[in-house]
Structures are given as C-alpha cells and as structure tokens.
Amino acid sequence: MPADHAPTRPLPTSGGSGTRPLPATPPVLPPPPSGAPYPPAAPPPPAPYPPAAPPPPAPYPPAGTYPPGASHPPAPQPAPRPLPTVEADGPSTASRVVAAVVAALAVACAWLVWRFFVDTFAGQMLERAAFDGAVTGQGELWAVAKPVLDTVSVAFVVGGLGAAMGIALLRRRWGLAVQVAFLVVGANVTTQLVKHSLLGREELIGGWHWENSLPSGHTTVAGSVAAALLLVVPRAARPLVAVLGGAYTAATGVSTLVGQWHRPSDVVAAVLVVLAWAALVCAFTPRSALDPGAGTSPGSTVMAVLLLLGAGAAGVAAALALRATPATWDTTAAQEVTAYAGGVAGVLAVTAAAFAVLLLVRQSTARPDARPVRR
C-alpha cells in the first residue's frame, strides 16, 4: 500500500536516535527548446461540456437542380463513344440515287419528244410549220449562226475533251478525268446510234421525205463539252460555267434551227441525251472526284433557281406558241413564224432547265458523304 506521507530517512538528532521528515524535492523541468517562449503559453481552455450540436445536414437533393416532381436525381449517362470513322468512299447514297433518277427521266423525256414530234401526224405538222418559219430573217440571222456552227467539228470535240481532262488531271482528280471521257464519248456515240439505227422517221404528212435527224449532232457536241467542263472545274466556278455552257449549247441549237439544219425536237432531244449521260456519270462519282471539305453551295442554289425561272418563262412562251399553231397545212406566214419562235423558246427552256439540274446534281455528288463509316 503506498505511503500517504513524504518519504523519510533517518537522521541523527541531539536528543537521541530517530527520524524526521524532509520536504519533497520539486521536479526538475527540462529546459525549453531553442526559440520557444518562456514561460510556455497557457494551455487552451477545455472544450465545453456537453459539446455543441453539429450543424444541420444540407438538403438532398439540392433545391432547383432537378425537374419538379422528381424524387431523386437522374442516373448519370455515360458519354457516347464516337464511332470509328474513315474517309468517305464517295457521295451519299441519296445523291447517287437522285443522279440515276435524273438520267432515267432524261431518257424518258427524250423518247417522249420523239414519240410526239416525230411519230405522230400533229407533231410532224407543228415542226413543219416551225421549219418553214425559219426562212423569215434567215439572211441576217445566218451571219451570226454560221460562225457558231463552224466551231463544232471533230477538232473541237478533241480539244474540248482534252481541256476538260487536263483540268481534272491538274486538280489530281484521276477518276474525274475518266468520267468526262465517258460523258463526251458516250453522249456523241448515243446520238449517232439513235439517229441512224434505233429511231426512224415515218413520213406522215406527205411531201418531201426526210430522214430522221433526231437528236442533233451539233447540239450534242456543244452540250457534252460544256457539261464536261462543268464537272471538272472547282466547286466555286461551277455556277458560272453552268450559265456559260448552257448559253453556248442553246446558241448552237438555235443556230441549227436558223440554218434549217434541224427541227426543234432534234435539239431538245440532244440536250436530254447530254443530261442523261452527265447525270449517269455523276451517279458513279469515285472518291478522287469529290470536293474535300465541301459544305453548302448557296451560290449554286441561287443560280439553279434563276435558270429554272428562266426555263419556266421560256417554257410558257413555247407552250403558248404551240397552242397558237394549227397542226394542218393551212398555216399562214405569221403562224409559221410563231411556231418557229415557239421552237426557239422550247430549246431555251429545256437547255436552261437541263444545266440547272446538272449543276445541282454535280454539287450534290461531289460532296463527300458526311455520315460516319464503321469499319
């Protein structure tokens, strides 16, 4: 049991032996560390008892972060993983289909032109009136028309095709060079086969027998070269080339009417043959013929709309002239001039519409498919 008093030790006393208590020695404190304040600071006051209550918890869910009526936050959705993509192999499927449909419609329209104007009595009579009306003012107009027709030759075809292919090769569009070769050769060979082998002309109105002249070879040459240039030039230049190419094609076709080389249906059918081949090669546009980074083409859309508006106006004029011309031999000189003017208007309408459509088809099929391609 521990002692409850101070330790003692025996000490001698004058009165005899015995012990007396000694005071306890105070403990020796270690010296304070270097730099510490001395005397040391007072210890902190003891914590209150009982301890203070903790702060209330925050409301859950936080106010204003979830839609009204929601009892809990929506589960977090993982971020979608992007599909692995590669460079587009060509234009979109939709643009290819549209180009193929345009080609088919052009072929169908060319056949309908032949069916009515060449294979029916009324059609032959209307074109006879337009053909006879071309003598009016022919001397003055021929001075302008002849130089236009003189440019159309084998050398012109070779030079035009070479220029188109050269532009494609300079732009490193190897597939495009092959495309325009197919376009020019295919359109001109088709015209000659249709004119001399596939379609005939039965003389239904009597008089001088004429061999079939549908489609017009001169118009096909001019139109195919113009369409080839439209396909190969850069995207920004195509609206201008569409206007210039359409104007040259129409001028060539009208010049054949002035010289009485062809009837209006011959020229219209030639333009449709060119459109069919141009749309067909656009439907098979390879990767090398695309326009990298191509976006929307507001300039092309505006130009196409303007061409279509012009085509509509010319088409109305052609329809009115057609309606005003009787399909009989009893036509006056004025009626024949009306039929001739209607034929010219019809050529302008079809040419403007064809190059407007071709401009849109080319811009669409030259744009890479923007959809991701999974490999």
C-alpha positions, 0 to 999 in steps of 0.5 A: 500500500503506498505511503500517504506521507513524504518519504523519510530517512533517518537522521541523527538528532541531539536528543537521541536516535530517530527520524524526521521528515524532509520536504519533497524535492520539486521536479526538475523541468527540462529546459525549453527548446531553442526559440520557444517562449518562456514561460510556455503559453497557457494551455487552451481552455477545455472544450465545453461540456456537453459539446455543441450540436453539429450543424444541420445536414444540407438538403438532398437533393439540392433545391432547383437542380432537378425537374419538379416532381422528381424524387431523386436525381437522374442516373448519370449517362455515360458519354457516347463513344464516337464511332470509328470513322474513315474517309468517305468512299464517295457521295451519299447514297441519296445523291447517287440515287437522285443522279440515276433518277435524273438520267432515267427521266432524261431518257424518258423525256427524250423518247417522249419528244420523239414519240410526239414530234416525230411519230405522230401526224400533229407533231410532224405538222407543228415542226413543219410549220416551225421549219418553214418559219425559219426562212423569215430573217434567215439572211441576217440571222445566218451571219451570226449562226454560221460562225457558231456552227463552224466551231463544232467539228471533230477538232473541237470535240478533241480539244474540248475533251482534252481541256476538260481532262487536263483540268481534272488531271491538274486538280489530281482528280484521276477518276474525274478525268475518266468520267468526262471521257465517258460523258463526251464519248458516250453522249456523241456515240448515243446520238449517232446510234439513235439517229441512224439505227434505233429511231426512224422517221415515218413520213406522215404528212406527205411531201418531201421525205426526210430522214430522221435527224433526231437528236442533233449532232451539233447540239450534242457536241456543244452540250457534252463539252460544256457539261464536261467542263462543268464537272471538272472545274472547282466547286466555286466556278461551277455556277458560272460555267453552268450559265456559260455552257448552257448559253453556248449549247442553246446558241448552237441549237438555235443556230441549227434551227436558223440554218434549217439544219434541224427541227426543234425536237432534234435539239431538245432531244440532244440536250436530254441525251447530254443530261442523261449521260452527265447525270449517269456519270455523276451517279458513279462519282469515285472518291478522287472526284469529290470536293474535300471539305465541301459544305453548302453551295448557296451560290449554286442554289441561287443560280439553279433557281434563276435558270429554272425561272428562266426555263419556266418563262421560256417554257410558257412562251413555247407552250403558248406558241404551240397552242397558237399553231394549227397542226394542218397545212393551212398555216399562214406566214405569221403562224409559221413564224410563231411556231418557229419562235415557239421552237426557239423558246422550247430549246431555251427552256429545256437547255436552261432547265437541263444545266440547272439540274446538272449543276445541282446534281454535280454539287450534290455528288461531289460532296463527300458523304458526311455520315460516319463509316464503321469499319 
